[in-house]
Amino acid sequence: MLKYTFYYPENMIRDIDNYFAHNYEDEWFDDPFVKEMVQKVDNTTVLSARAADSPIFGIMPITKISGGVKALILMLKTDYPIWSPACGDNCTEYMIQIGDKKDVLIYVGHYLEFPRDFVAECVDNGQIIHSFEEFEKTEMAHFIMEEI
């Protein structure tokens, strides 16, 4: 299940780029779901565990994919809480799908607009939400908007 918090969780991966560069495993890029995320989010084709082909940057090291897709891969392949401000709204569909596959905890530091209904739990208060509209109505979401 997708779980979220408005407070920094212990052991959260916050420096997505640095953590990914030093900890990703080649085997992660054999996963068709990882390849799909890189293609859909970055419009980039995974060539191997070490290279990707971007229409903007050409052939590049795999460590140069976007921070958003790196965060998604880390959500899928590790059990650490993830700093979601690395992700844009183009990542939210995959956050839902990853949450359907496993328990994942994200720190919400900005408004995320989810494209469809889903189930998520706020670990701060146990509230279960089923849509972006329900998320918008939560007390904590109002708090975050006041901080912006």
C-alpha positions as CSV (number, residue, x, y, z in Angstrom):
1,M,0.0,0.0,0.0
2,L,1.1,3.6,-0.7
3,K,1.7,5.3,2.6
4,Y,2.6,8.9,3.2
5,T,3.8,11.2,5.9
6,F,4.2,15.0,6.3
7,Y,7.1,14.5,8.8
8,Y,10.7,13.3,7.9
9,P,10.7,9.6,8.5
10,E,13.8,7.8,9.9
11,N,16.1,6.4,7.3
12,M,14.5,8.4,4.5
13,I,16.4,8.6,1.2
14,R,16.5,12.3,0.7
15,D,19.5,12.8,-1.6
16,I,17.9,10.7,-4.4
17,D,20.6,11.3,-7.0
18,N,23.6,10.5,-4.7
19,Y,22.0,7.5,-3.1
20,F,21.0,6.1,-6.5
21,A,24.4,6.7,-8.1
22,H,26.1,4.7,-5.3
23,N,23.6,2.0,-4.6
24,Y,21.6,1.0,-7.7
25,E,22.0,-2.6,-8.9
26,D,22.5,-3.5,-12.5
27,E,19.7,-6.1,-12.2
28,W,17.1,-3.4,-11.5
29,F,17.3,-2.5,-15.2
30,D,16.3,-6.0,-16.3
31,D,12.9,-5.4,-14.8
32,P,10.3,-4.5,-17.6
33,F,8.4,-2.3,-15.1
34,V,11.6,-0.2,-14.4
35,K,12.2,0.1,-18.2
36,E,8.5,1.2,-18.6
37,M,8.8,3.9,-15.9
38,V,12.0,5.3,-17.4
39,Q,10.3,5.4,-20.9
40,K,7.0,6.9,-19.7
41,V,8.4,9.4,-17.2
42,D,11.6,10.5,-19.0
43,N,10.8,9.6,-22.6
44,T,14.1,7.7,-22.4
45,T,14.9,4.2,-23.4
46,V,17.0,1.9,-21.2
47,L,19.8,0.4,-23.3
48,S,21.5,-1.4,-20.4
49,A,22.2,-1.2,-16.7
50,R,24.8,1.5,-17.6
51,A,23.2,3.5,-20.5
52,A,20.0,5.1,-21.6
53,D,19.0,6.9,-24.8
54,S,17.3,10.3,-24.4
55,P,15.8,12.3,-27.2
56,I,17.3,15.4,-25.6
57,F,20.7,14.2,-24.3
58,G,21.4,11.3,-26.6
59,I,23.2,8.2,-25.2
60,M,23.9,9.0,-21.5
61,P,24.9,7.1,-18.3
62,I,22.0,5.5,-16.5
63,T,22.7,7.7,-13.5
64,K,21.6,10.8,-15.6
65,I,17.9,9.7,-15.7
66,S,15.6,12.2,-13.9
67,G,15.5,12.4,-10.1
68,G,11.8,11.5,-10.3
69,V,12.3,8.2,-12.0
70,K,15.2,7.4,-9.8
71,A,12.9,8.0,-6.8
72,L,10.3,5.6,-8.3
73,I,13.0,2.9,-8.9
74,L,14.2,3.3,-5.3
75,M,10.5,3.0,-4.1
76,L,10.2,-0.2,-6.0
77,K,13.6,-1.7,-5.3
78,T,14.4,-0.7,-1.7
79,D,12.4,-0.6,1.5
80,Y,13.5,2.9,2.6
81,P,11.1,5.8,2.9
82,I,11.5,8.1,-0.1
83,W,11.6,11.9,-0.3
84,S,8.8,12.5,-2.8
85,P,9.6,16.2,-3.7
86,A,12.0,14.6,-6.2
87,C,8.9,13.5,-8.1
88,G,6.6,15.6,-10.3
89,D,3.0,14.9,-11.0
90,N,4.2,12.7,-14.0
91,C,5.4,10.2,-11.3
92,T,2.2,9.8,-9.4
93,E,0.6,7.1,-11.5
94,Y,3.7,4.9,-10.9
95,M,3.6,5.7,-7.2
96,I,0.1,4.3,-7.1
97,Q,1.2,1.2,-9.1
98,I,4.2,0.6,-6.8
99,G,1.9,1.0,-3.8
100,D,-0.3,-1.8,-5.3
101,K,2.8,-4.0,-5.5
102,K,4.3,-3.4,-2.0
103,D,4.2,-1.2,1.0
104,V,6.0,2.1,0.3
105,L,6.4,5.2,2.5
106,I,6.8,8.6,0.9
107,Y,7.5,11.9,2.6
108,V,5.1,14.5,1.1
109,G,6.8,17.9,1.0
110,H,4.6,19.3,-1.8
111,Y,1.3,18.8,-3.3
112,L,1.1,15.8,-5.5
113,E,-1.8,15.6,-8.0
114,F,-2.8,12.0,-8.4
115,P,-4.4,11.1,-11.8
116,R,-7.0,8.5,-10.6
117,D,-8.5,7.0,-7.5
118,F,-6.2,5.0,-5.3
119,V,-5.8,3.9,-1.7
120,A,-3.2,5.4,0.6
121,E,-2.7,5.7,4.3
122,C,-1.4,8.7,6.2
123,V,0.9,7.1,8.8
124,D,0.8,10.3,10.8
125,N,-2.9,9.8,11.8
126,G,-4.0,6.5,10.2
127,Q,-6.4,8.2,7.8
128,I,-7.1,6.2,4.6
129,I,-7.7,8.2,1.5
130,H,-9.1,7.0,-1.9
131,S,-8.6,10.0,-4.2
132,F,-6.7,13.2,-4.8
133,E,-9.9,15.0,-3.7
134,E,-9.8,13.3,-0.3
135,F,-6.1,14.1,0.0
136,E,-6.8,17.8,-0.6
137,K,-9.4,17.8,2.2
138,T,-7.0,16.3,4.8
139,E,-5.9,18.6,7.6
140,M,-2.3,17.9,6.9
141,A,-2.6,18.8,3.2
142,H,-4.0,22.2,4.3
143,F,-1.0,22.6,6.5
144,I,1.4,21.9,3.7
145,M,-0.3,24.4,1.4
146,E,0.0,27.1,4.2
147,E,3.8,26.4,4.3
148,I,4.2,26.9,0.5
